[in-house]
Every structure is written in C-alpha cells, then in structure tokens.
Amino acid sequence: MGRISTYLSELDLEKEELPPLETRTSFALNREDEFDQVGDVINAMTEKLSLSHRELEKKVEERTARLRESETFLNDTGRVAKMGGWEVDVATKEVRWTTETYRIHEVPEDYKPPLDEAINFFHPDDSEKLTKAIEQAMDKGMPYDMEIRFITAKGRQLWTRTICAPEVVDGKTVKLKGMFQDITERKQAEERATRLGRIVERSLNEIYVFESESPKFIEVNHGARASLGFSMEELRSLTPLDIKPEFTPESFEEAISPLRLGDKEIIVFETVHQRKDGSLYNVEVHLQLMFEETPPVFVAIIQDTTERKRMQSMMVQTEKMMSVGALAAGMAHELNNSLGGILQGIQNVQRRIKPDLEKNQEIARELGGRPGKSVHLLRSTRDSQFHARGTRVWRTGSGYR
C-alpha cells in the first residue's frame, strides 16, 4: 500500500478518480484484495494517461492545422505581393529561402544554393554593391535595403528589392534574415510615368494642372511657361483667371460647371491668354476634370491659335478676291459674247459690200444709168474703217449696264 500511495503522489492523480482504499485499521486485506486494488489503480492510471495522450494529440493536430493555415496564408500573401523571405547562417553560410523566393528565382524548391551562387543571380553591375552590403551586415551587423537588378535562372531580367536585418547575439552577427521582392512592375510603371512626365514637360503645347477648389496652378509645363513668361514659382501663386482676362470668376465657373456636374468629360473653348508683359494671344482650351485624383484636379491643354487665326484671315481675304475675280471674269465673258456678235455682224457687212461680188454687180446693172453711184457707194463702204471704242459700265441697284 505504501508503494501504491507513492505512485499516486508522483502521478498527481486526483483521488476522486481512483477507487477508495480501505485502511488496515478497519479490516485486514488479504493478498487477493491487494492485487485487485493494484489493478484498479493501474486501470485508472492507464485511462488517465490515455485521456492525456488523446488531448495532447488533439492539441498537436490543432496547432499543426493552424501552422499549415499560416504557412498557406504566408505563401498566398507572398505570391500576391511577389515577396519572399531568406535567411543565411553566418557560421555555415547556409542559405534558406521561402517558396516565393524560389518562384522568383525560377528554380525548384529542392535547389540549395551556396551564398556566393545566390549572389550571382543579381546583375553583374549590381552584384558588387550587394556583396559589400552583405559583408558589412556580417561583420558589423549593419542592415541594408536596396533596389537592384536581378536575372532569373531562365534569363529573365527583373528589378528586385532586398532587405536585410542582421540577428546579433552578444555583439556578434549569427544570422542574416531578410525580405526579397519582385518590383519589376512598379519600376516599369515609374519609368513610364517618368517618360510621360518628360514628354509633357517638353511638349510645345501649353499644359496646366490646377486645383479644383482654389484653383491655383499645381504644375505648368515648359511650353506654357515659355509662352507666358512666368516662372514655375510665380505660377504657383496664380490661377487661370490671372491669365484669362476675358473671364470673371462667375463666367469661368459657369464655363466649367458641366465638368463639375459630370455632364461632360471635356469642354473646348477659345479665348485669349495674357503674358507677363501684358501682351495677348489667341488660344484654344481643352479642359478636363480628373475625379480619380485626390483631391480632384483640372487638366488643361492649350493650343496657341495665333498663326491659325492669321491663316484663316488670309484665307477669307483670298476667298473674297477670288469671288471678285470670278465676278469680273463673268462680266468679261458676257461682254465678249456681245462684242463678238457685233464684230461678226460688221464682218458680214464688209463681206457683202465688196464690188466684185456677183450679187452686188447685179444690183448695179438693175440701177441702169447710175452705175457710177453704185460703185462709189460700194467703194466708200468698203473703205470705211470700224473701230472698237471703250465704254463705261455703271452698277445700279438692279445690276450692271
């Protein structure tokens, strides 16, 4: 019984879970009763241990499931963000990668690269910079955060961001832990934005960006600054009304109200701009309101129409001159037709009064004793000269005469 009590105290089993033990003072136990009690104790202990084992297994399964969920969540998040993790044991130089890091490198997950081989994935022009940063992290515990070019195992060139946070114990770096991210899309977007910014800045068209509420200028490109003669610092304190003398605050607000209300996506109108020296020039304004920006902004693209206006004026004058020329040509044609008929009649008369014509001779014979007079008449008519003489044409209310 003493040994049984010792076992119970060591196992810290609750006494109410075991069958009660009768003391020797109440009655004497024979040997068979002792074995029965020992069996009961062992059964209780076994049941208790089995229950504890099942509870332990359940807890292990629950924690394993949560761990797998966390790992899945981490992998999914890394895949979406194109972000992986890495670790280097400073003593052994052993490199460990997460699933997304393997994916970015485009290598299988059983690939175990040494440190120097892992560095070789980076662009040759950037690998030296990375090597120095790793050495300083190992020797001095200095962290780093850099954006450098990267070449995958399949030869694709990427932009990556790599961050290192050294783990220092007793003043000595024992591990390098960090993040590794594919930032190619962001870099390409930044490059496109930079390129677009250069194009907009160098455009000969005037481009203005101004606030929706103020509305002070936020950005004005080189073409606009050159046309107006203002610097960017000066323009930041101005509004469109300062360079559009034809507008008042009320009329300008009325003009842009269709954009504010969403009735139109763009409005186009003509006005004049006033330069810093006070001179004016004609412009055509294409204005939009960008609700996508926070806060919303107006974007105006301006074309200088001075030359176009001059050409239009010249074309109008040319058309007027062409109209006058066409009218004069028509009048000349009509006069030529009339004069042509008159001239043809004169030529017919001249031809018919020739003395040698048989018809004229018959007429002379019919006149009898007066042939000389007939001949004289014919000769005088033949010798006559016809001259065209100019005349004036007056325009009246009903036309020309």
LUMMARZA-594383 format. One line per 4 residues: number of its first residue (from 1); their letters; for each residue x, y, z of C-alpha. Coordinates in nm, 3 decimals. Each point is the difference from the previous one (the first is absolute). Layout:
N
NUM = a = X,Y,Z; ...
//
This chain:
401
1 = mgri = 0.000,0.000,0.000; 0.289,0.233,0.071; 0.132,-0.049,-0.352; -0.345,0.064,-0.151
5 = styl = -0.035,0.323,0.197; 0.345,0.105,-0.119; -0.100,-0.066,-0.365; -0.317,0.202,0.045
9 = seld = 0.185,0.296,0.147; 0.261,-0.005,-0.278; -0.267,-0.011,-0.275; -0.200,0.272,0.174
13 = leke = -0.325,-0.177,-0.080; -0.315,0.131,0.156; -0.112,-0.230,0.278; -0.368,0.014,-0.099
17 = elpp = 0.083,-0.166,-0.328; 0.144,-0.309,0.175; -0.193,-0.262,0.194; 0.015,0.067,0.376
21 = letr = 0.260,-0.190,0.197; -0.104,-0.142,0.330; 0.241,0.039,0.281; 0.152,-0.292,0.195
25 = tsfa = -0.168,0.125,0.316; -0.351,-0.085,-0.132; 0.074,-0.354,-0.119; 0.285,-0.208,-0.123
29 = lnre = 0.053,-0.043,-0.369; 0.104,-0.329,-0.137; 0.246,-0.028,-0.283; -0.269,-0.039,-0.266
33 = defd = -0.165,0.325,0.106; 0.332,0.180,-0.028; 0.041,-0.122,-0.358; -0.353,0.116,-0.083
37 = qvgd = 0.072,0.344,0.136; 0.330,0.019,-0.189; -0.186,-0.097,-0.318; -0.257,0.272,0.059
41 = vina = 0.276,0.256,0.050; 0.179,-0.111,-0.317; -0.324,0.016,-0.199; -0.069,0.349,0.130
45 = mtek = 0.354,0.106,-0.082; -0.025,-0.148,-0.350; -0.331,0.173,-0.066; 0.142,0.327,0.126
49 = lsls = 0.312,-0.031,-0.215; -0.207,-0.100,-0.304; -0.223,0.304,0.047; 0.302,0.226,0.036
53 = hrel = 0.154,-0.153,-0.313; -0.318,0.058,-0.203; -0.019,0.358,0.121; 0.364,0.050,-0.088
57 = ekkv = -0.051,-0.147,-0.349; -0.301,0.225,-0.051; 0.198,0.305,0.100; 0.286,-0.101,-0.228
61 = eert = -0.242,-0.048,-0.290; -0.164,0.337,0.066; 0.334,0.177,0.018; 0.123,-0.179,-0.311
65 = arlr = -0.315,0.105,-0.187; 0.045,0.359,0.112; 0.363,-0.015,-0.103; -0.095,-0.129,-0.344
69 = eset = -0.264,0.271,-0.033; 0.258,0.260,0.095; 0.248,-0.145,-0.248; -0.264,-0.004,-0.275
73 = flnd = -0.100,0.355,0.086; 0.365,0.108,-0.004; 0.061,-0.168,-0.337; -0.317,0.148,-0.152
77 = tgrv = 0.085,0.344,0.131; 0.355,-0.031,-0.127; -0.122,-0.109,-0.343; -0.237,0.296,-0.025
81 = akmg = 0.261,0.247,0.123; 0.279,-0.181,-0.189; 0.190,-0.002,0.328; 0.207,-0.278,0.152
85 = gwev = 0.229,-0.048,0.296; 0.357,-0.115,0.039; 0.246,-0.087,0.275; 0.376,-0.054,0.015
89 = dvat = 0.185,-0.177,0.281; 0.315,0.210,0.041; 0.208,-0.288,0.140; -0.089,-0.262,-0.263
93 = kevr = -0.099,0.237,-0.286; -0.309,-0.219,-0.046; -0.277,0.177,-0.194; -0.372,-0.058,0.055
97 = wtte = -0.282,0.131,-0.222; -0.377,0.010,0.025; -0.225,-0.135,-0.275; -0.048,0.340,-0.166
101 = tyri = 0.374,0.063,-0.003; 0.046,-0.324,-0.194; -0.275,0.107,-0.239; 0.163,0.338,-0.066
105 = hevp = 0.333,-0.172,-0.069; -0.185,-0.246,-0.230; 0.172,-0.302,0.157; -0.144,-0.317,0.162
109 = edyk = -0.049,-0.002,0.377; 0.259,-0.274,0.049; 0.268,0.236,-0.130; 0.244,0.090,0.281
113 = ppld = 0.236,0.273,-0.120; 0.315,0.103,0.184; 0.021,0.368,0.089; 0.236,0.101,-0.282
117 = eain = -0.219,-0.175,-0.257; -0.310,0.173,0.136; 0.173,0.336,-0.045; 0.078,-0.086,-0.364
121 = ffhp = -0.371,0.023,-0.084; 0.027,0.378,0.027; 0.103,0.216,-0.293; 0.380,0.021,-0.043
125 = ddse = -0.010,0.379,0.031; -0.182,-0.029,0.336; 0.145,-0.317,0.156; 0.311,0.176,0.131
129 = kltk = -0.216,0.252,0.182; -0.204,-0.282,0.156; 0.313,-0.194,0.100; 0.136,0.299,0.193
133 = aieq = -0.334,0.047,0.175; -0.006,-0.368,0.107; 0.358,0.020,0.131; -0.084,0.307,0.210
137 = amdk = -0.312,-0.175,0.131; 0.207,-0.303,0.108; 0.296,0.193,0.141; -0.172,0.302,0.154
141 = gmpy = -0.365,-0.100,0.024; -0.102,0.278,-0.239; -0.342,-0.044,-0.167; -0.062,0.094,-0.362
145 = dmei = -0.291,0.071,-0.232; 0.070,0.030,-0.372; -0.167,-0.027,-0.340; 0.217,-0.181,-0.253
149 = rfit = -0.030,-0.190,-0.326; -0.033,-0.376,-0.001; 0.025,-0.280,-0.259; -0.205,-0.317,0.054
153 = akgr = 0.116,-0.354,-0.073; -0.197,0.024,-0.327; 0.173,0.322,-0.103; -0.280,0.247,0.073
157 = qlwt = 0.121,0.337,0.127; -0.192,0.140,0.296; 0.020,0.284,0.245; 0.008,-0.119,0.362
161 = rtic = 0.001,0.149,0.345; 0.208,-0.180,0.263; -0.005,0.086,0.370; 0.233,-0.140,0.265
165 = apev = -0.044,0.006,0.381; 0.304,-0.159,0.172; -0.058,-0.207,0.314; 0.269,0.096,0.250
169 = vdgk = 0.074,-0.202,0.316; 0.257,0.128,0.253; 0.129,0.251,-0.254; 0.049,-0.262,-0.269
173 = tvkl = -0.214,-0.051,-0.311; -0.130,-0.356,-0.007; -0.264,0.020,-0.272; -0.112,0.221,-0.285
177 = kgmf = -0.374,0.009,-0.049; -0.178,0.195,-0.264; -0.268,0.061,-0.260; 0.028,-0.042,-0.376
181 = qdit = -0.259,0.154,-0.234; -0.057,0.020,-0.376; -0.067,0.371,-0.069; 0.028,-0.016,-0.380
185 = erkq = -0.356,0.121,-0.063; 0.044,0.294,0.236; 0.329,0.095,-0.163; -0.156,-0.020,-0.346
189 = aeer = -0.290,0.217,0.115; 0.243,0.252,0.147; 0.198,0.000,-0.325; -0.317,0.057,-0.204
193 = atrl = -0.107,0.281,0.233; 0.345,0.157,-0.022; -0.002,-0.026,-0.378; -0.350,0.145,-0.022
197 = griv = 0.108,0.281,0.230; 0.292,0.081,-0.230; -0.227,-0.001,-0.306; -0.257,0.226,0.168
201 = ersl = 0.270,0.235,0.127; 0.160,0.033,-0.345; -0.327,0.030,-0.192; -0.040,0.323,-0.197
205 = neiy = -0.367,0.003,0.095; -0.080,0.179,0.322; -0.103,-0.247,0.272; -0.137,0.114,0.334
209 = vfes = -0.109,-0.191,0.311; -0.192,0.201,0.258; -0.200,-0.074,0.312; -0.373,-0.053,-0.018
213 = espk = -0.080,0.223,0.297; 0.261,0.279,0.013; 0.062,-0.019,-0.304; 0.376,0.069,0.018
217 = fiev = 0.245,-0.148,-0.245; 0.173,-0.318,0.118; 0.207,-0.085,-0.306; 0.069,0.195,-0.320
221 = nhga = 0.220,-0.141,-0.275; 0.289,0.169,-0.178; -0.210,0.088,-0.306; -0.243,0.199,0.214
225 = rasl = 0.272,0.170,0.202; 0.180,0.103,-0.319; -0.319,0.141,-0.155; -0.104,0.195,0.309
229 = gfsm = 0.343,0.112,0.120; -0.068,-0.104,0.362; 0.217,-0.229,0.212; -0.147,-0.305,0.174
233 = eelr = 0.034,0.173,0.337; -0.201,0.298,-0.129; -0.267,-0.221,-0.155; -0.061,-0.191,0.324
237 = sltp = -0.150,0.319,0.145; -0.222,0.062,-0.306; -0.331,-0.143,-0.125; -0.144,-0.037,-0.353
241 = ldik = -0.185,0.329,0.049; 0.334,0.182,0.026; 0.089,-0.096,-0.359; -0.352,0.005,-0.152
245 = peft = -0.107,0.367,0.003; -0.326,-0.072,-0.185; -0.138,-0.198,0.297; -0.139,0.107,0.334
249 = pesf = -0.022,-0.244,0.293; -0.371,-0.041,-0.071; 0.033,-0.057,-0.375; 0.291,-0.241,0.046
253 = eeai = -0.194,-0.205,0.256; -0.296,-0.008,-0.237; 0.225,-0.122,-0.281; 0.144,-0.290,0.202
257 = splr = -0.322,-0.099,0.180; -0.081,-0.281,-0.252; 0.324,-0.168,0.110; -0.076,0.037,0.370
261 = lgdk = -0.351,-0.142,-0.049; 0.128,-0.289,-0.210; -0.210,0.102,-0.301; 0.310,0.012,-0.221
265 = eiiv = 0.340,-0.166,0.009; 0.172,0.282,-0.190; -0.082,0.353,-0.106; 0.166,0.194,-0.283
269 = fetv = -0.013,0.377,-0.038; 0.200,0.288,-0.146; 0.127,0.300,0.193; 0.317,0.208,0.039
273 = hqrk = 0.294,-0.036,0.238; 0.187,0.288,0.151; 0.378,-0.021,0.027; 0.208,0.139,0.283
277 = dgsl = 0.080,0.306,-0.215; -0.372,0.065,-0.054; -0.019,-0.111,-0.363; -0.285,-0.224,-0.112
281 = ynve = -0.016,-0.301,-0.229; -0.283,-0.224,-0.122; -0.037,-0.349,0.148; -0.225,-0.304,-0.020
285 = vhlq = -0.062,-0.169,0.336; -0.068,-0.373,0.052; -0.098,-0.044,0.366; -0.064,-0.317,0.204
289 = lmfe = -0.076,-0.069,0.366; 0.182,-0.303,0.145; -0.223,-0.139,0.276; 0.237,-0.298,0.040
293 = etpp = 0.261,0.222,0.164; -0.016,0.085,0.370; -0.095,0.278,0.017; -0.145,0.037,-0.354
297 = vfva = 0.196,0.222,-0.238; -0.062,0.176,-0.331; 0.227,-0.074,-0.295; 0.009,0.254,-0.283
301 = iiqd = 0.174,-0.048,-0.335; 0.037,0.331,-0.181; 0.078,0.064,-0.365; 0.126,0.338,-0.118
305 = tter = -0.235,0.085,-0.288; 0.165,0.330,-0.101; 0.149,-0.143,-0.319; -0.318,-0.191,-0.077
309 = krmq = -0.206,0.316,0.041; 0.238,0.187,-0.232; -0.025,-0.273,-0.263; -0.378,-0.002,0.030
313 = smmv = -0.008,0.377,-0.053; 0.223,-0.035,-0.306; -0.224,-0.274,-0.137; -0.307,0.220,0.046
317 = qtek = 0.170,0.285,-0.188; 0.110,-0.240,-0.272; -0.352,-0.134,-0.035; -0.132,0.355,-0.031
321 = mmsv = 0.254,0.080,-0.272; -0.087,-0.321,-0.178; -0.368,0.094,0.012; 0.073,0.344,-0.150
325 = gala = 0.220,-0.161,-0.265; -0.271,-0.250,-0.087; -0.253,0.284,-0.030; 0.232,0.201,-0.225
329 = agma = 0.067,-0.306,-0.214; -0.374,-0.057,-0.036; -0.058,0.359,-0.103; 0.285,-0.017,-0.252
333 = heln = -0.146,-0.319,-0.142; -0.341,0.160,-0.045; 0.154,0.309,-0.163; 0.211,-0.216,-0.228
337 = nslg = -0.310,-0.187,-0.112; -0.178,0.327,-0.087; 0.302,0.155,-0.169; 0.061,-0.321,-0.190
341 = gilq = -0.349,0.018,-0.150; 0.049,0.362,-0.098; 0.339,-0.071,-0.155; -0.139,-0.293,-0.195
345 = giqn = -0.281,0.221,-0.134; 0.250,0.264,-0.110; 0.210,-0.263,-0.174; -0.310,-0.127,-0.185
349 = vqrr = -0.084,0.352,-0.114; 0.356,0.054,-0.122; -0.009,-0.326,-0.191; -0.335,0.074,-0.163
353 = ikpd = 0.087,0.348,-0.132; 0.306,-0.109,-0.198; -0.036,0.128,-0.366; 0.120,-0.323,-0.156
357 = lekn = -0.282,-0.203,0.147; -0.239,-0.119,-0.270; -0.302,0.103,0.202; 0.129,0.355,0.032
361 = qeia = 0.065,0.016,-0.378; -0.358,-0.112,-0.070; -0.127,0.278,0.221; 0.215,0.248,-0.192
365 = relg = -0.139,-0.113,-0.336; -0.353,0.027,0.130; 0.068,0.361,0.093; 0.049,0.066,-0.372
369 = grpg = 0.157,0.332,-0.078; 0.141,0.052,0.345; 0.282,-0.253,0.022; 0.250,0.258,0.112
373 = ksvh = -0.205,0.087,0.300; -0.027,-0.366,0.092; 0.370,-0.051,-0.038; 0.067,0.309,0.207
377 = llrs = -0.234,-0.124,0.269; 0.166,-0.338,0.008; 0.349,0.149,0.006; -0.081,0.246,0.272
381 = trds = -0.148,-0.278,0.207; 0.296,-0.225,-0.065; 0.251,0.264,0.095; -0.179,0.084,0.322
385 = qfha = 0.180,-0.105,0.319; -0.168,-0.127,0.311; 0.163,0.066,0.336; -0.086,-0.152,0.333
389 = rgtr = -0.047,0.264,0.263; 0.004,-0.055,0.372; -0.296,0.089,0.215; -0.077,0.015,0.370
393 = vwrt = -0.215,-0.238,0.191; -0.199,0.138,0.290; -0.133,-0.216,0.279; -0.357,0.071,0.096
397 = gsgy = -0.223,-0.146,0.262; -0.128,-0.260,-0.245; 0.333,-0.104,-0.154; 0.247,0.121,-0.260
401 = r = -0.065,0.207,-0.313
//
